[in-house]
Each structure stands twice: as structure tokens, then as C-alpha cells.
Amino acid sequence: MMPDEFGGNVQRNVLGGPLGVCSERPVTGFFRDGCCNSSPEDVGLHTVCAVMTADFLLFSKMRGNDLTTPHPEFGFPGLKPGDRWCLCAARWREAWEAGAAPRVVLGATNEATLEVVSLDSLKACAVDLN
């Protein structure tokens, strides 16, 4: 990561550019800042900006992570197809290997994802490539 003008770290996307916003409605990210920012505290590596699909939401629920049920006590509205969400890189890879991977917004997917998922796999599911 490169330092920004305030001395913090600028997080980059998988294409090497600045990390874009994934979603502010619903607000996503490990830090609930709308971006797939990460840090050593983010042991789940919530770095893949994914566009939810019915297939993926069912896949995730079958794997024990129900993303559709709201949990207002945690500020979680529940997700529906079309919502963007910062997924754990390992869960995205698991879904990719099972043929259930959701689409990916490369400009908002953190470069840390590349520790777990290949860029070619992400590009195959990208919504923001020509």
C-alpha cells in the first residue's frame, strides 16, 4: 500500500488503481465505509466487491452464511440480488470453484484479494471490463 497525503495507507484495486466505492446502500465493507478496505484485523479478507445473485445468495446460505436475512441489531439489512457487497475472498473463490460466483466490480475489489484469487478468475466475472 502507498501512503496518502495524511500519512495513512491508500488501498488499491486489483487493477492497480485507487480502490473505488463498492456500496453505500447497503453500506458494506469490513469497516462499514462503503469500500472493500482491509487491514490485519480483517482476518476474513472482505475484499471482493461482488454483485449479489440469487444463485450466489443460495450458495452462501447452503454454506452456512445466510446473507439474505436482516440482522438489524448489527445494522445488516439482508441482501438481495443486485446489491453490491464486500465478500470474503475465500468464499468468492469457493463459489467460483463451484460455478456459483457472483459478478465482480474490479475497480472496487481490493488488491489484497490477489493473495487468494487469481486476477484471471476475477476478470472472467467482471462487470467493469470492456
C-alpha positions as CSV (number, residue, x, y, z in Angstrom):
1,M,0.0,0.0,0.0
2,M,1.1,3.5,-0.7
3,P,0.9,6.3,1.9
4,D,-1.7,9.1,1.2
5,E,-1.2,12.8,2.0
6,F,-2.3,12.3,5.5
7,G,0.2,9.5,6.3
8,G,-2.4,6.7,6.0
9,N,-2.4,3.9,3.5
10,V,-4.1,4.2,0.2
11,Q,-5.7,0.9,-0.7
12,R,-5.5,-0.1,-4.4
13,N,-7.8,-2.2,-6.5
14,V,-6.8,-5.4,-8.4
15,L,-6.0,-3.4,-11.5
16,G,-3.6,-1.1,-9.6
17,G,-5.8,2.0,-9.4
18,P,-7.4,3.7,-6.4
19,L,-9.9,1.5,-4.6
20,G,-13.4,2.6,-5.6
21,V,-16.6,2.5,-3.6
22,C,-18.4,-0.8,-3.6
23,S,-21.7,0.1,-2.0
24,E,-23.2,2.7,0.3
25,R,-26.7,1.3,0.1
26,P,-26.4,-1.1,1.7
27,V,-23.3,0.1,3.3
28,T,-20.6,-2.5,3.0
29,G,-17.0,-3.3,3.9
30,F,-15.2,-4.6,6.9
31,F,-15.1,-1.1,8.3
32,R,-18.7,-0.3,7.0
33,D,-17.2,2.6,5.0
34,G,-18.7,1.5,1.6
35,C,-15.3,0.2,0.4
36,C,-13.6,-3.2,0.5
37,N,-10.8,-1.8,2.6
38,S,-8.8,-4.3,4.6
39,S,-6.3,-4.4,7.5
40,P,-4.7,-7.1,9.6
41,E,-7.8,-7.1,11.8
42,D,-9.9,-8.3,8.7
43,V,-9.0,-12.0,9.1
44,G,-11.8,-12.9,6.7
45,L,-10.3,-10.6,3.9
46,H,-13.6,-8.9,3.0
47,T,-12.1,-7.6,-0.2
48,V,-14.1,-8.7,-3.2
49,C,-16.8,-6.2,-4.4
50,A,-19.4,-8.6,-5.7
51,V,-22.9,-8.0,-7.2
52,M,-25.2,-10.4,-5.5
53,T,-27.2,-13.0,-7.5
54,A,-29.9,-15.4,-6.4
55,D,-27.6,-18.3,-7.1
56,F,-24.8,-17.0,-5.0
57,L,-27.0,-16.0,-2.1
58,L,-28.4,-19.5,-2.1
59,F,-24.9,-21.0,-2.3
60,S,-23.7,-18.9,0.6
61,K,-26.8,-19.8,2.7
62,M,-26.1,-23.5,2.0
63,R,-22.6,-23.0,3.2
64,G,-23.8,-21.6,6.5
65,N,-23.6,-17.9,5.8
66,D,-27.2,-16.5,5.2
67,L,-26.7,-13.1,3.7
68,T,-30.4,-12.6,3.0
69,T,-31.8,-12.5,6.5
70,P,-31.8,-9.0,8.1
71,H,-30.0,-8.5,11.4
72,P,-30.9,-5.0,12.5
73,E,-29.1,-5.5,15.8
74,F,-25.9,-5.4,13.7
75,G,-27.1,-2.8,11.2
76,F,-27.4,-5.5,8.5
77,P,-30.4,-5.1,6.2
78,G,-30.1,-8.5,4.4
79,L,-29.0,-8.7,0.8
80,K,-31.0,-9.2,-2.4
81,P,-29.9,-9.9,-6.0
82,G,-28.3,-6.8,-7.5
83,D,-26.9,-5.5,-4.2
84,R,-23.1,-5.0,-4.0
85,W,-21.3,-6.4,-1.1
86,C,-17.7,-6.9,0.1
87,L,-17.3,-10.7,0.2
88,C,-14.6,-12.7,1.8
89,A,-12.0,-13.6,-0.9
90,A,-12.0,-17.3,0.2
91,R,-15.9,-17.5,-0.1
92,W,-15.7,-15.9,-3.6
93,R,-13.1,-18.4,-4.6
94,E,-15.2,-21.3,-3.2
95,A,-18.2,-20.1,-5.2
96,W,-16.0,-19.7,-8.3
97,E,-14.9,-23.3,-8.0
98,A,-18.5,-24.4,-7.6
99,G,-19.8,-22.4,-10.5
100,A,-21.8,-20.0,-8.4
101,A,-19.5,-17.0,-8.2
102,P,-21.2,-13.6,-8.4
103,R,-20.1,-10.8,-10.7
104,V,-17.2,-8.6,-9.6
105,V,-16.5,-4.9,-9.7
106,L,-12.8,-4.9,-10.3
107,G,-12.4,-1.1,-9.6
108,A,-13.8,-1.7,-6.1
109,T,-12.1,-5.0,-5.4
110,N,-9.1,-4.7,-3.1
111,E,-5.7,-5.8,-4.4
112,A,-5.3,-7.9,-1.3
113,T,-7.8,-10.3,-2.9
114,L,-5.0,-11.4,-5.2
115,E,-3.5,-13.3,-2.3
116,V,-6.4,-15.7,-2.6
117,V,-8.0,-15.4,-6.0
118,S,-6.3,-15.1,-9.5
119,L,-6.9,-11.9,-11.5
120,D,-8.0,-14.0,-14.4
121,S,-10.8,-15.6,-12.4
122,L,-11.9,-12.1,-11.3
123,K,-11.8,-10.8,-14.8
124,A,-13.9,-13.6,-16.0
125,C,-16.7,-12.4,-13.7
126,A,-16.0,-8.6,-14.1
127,V,-18.9,-6.2,-14.7
128,D,-16.5,-3.3,-15.4
129,L,-14.3,-4.5,-18.2
130,N,-15.0,-3.6,-21.8
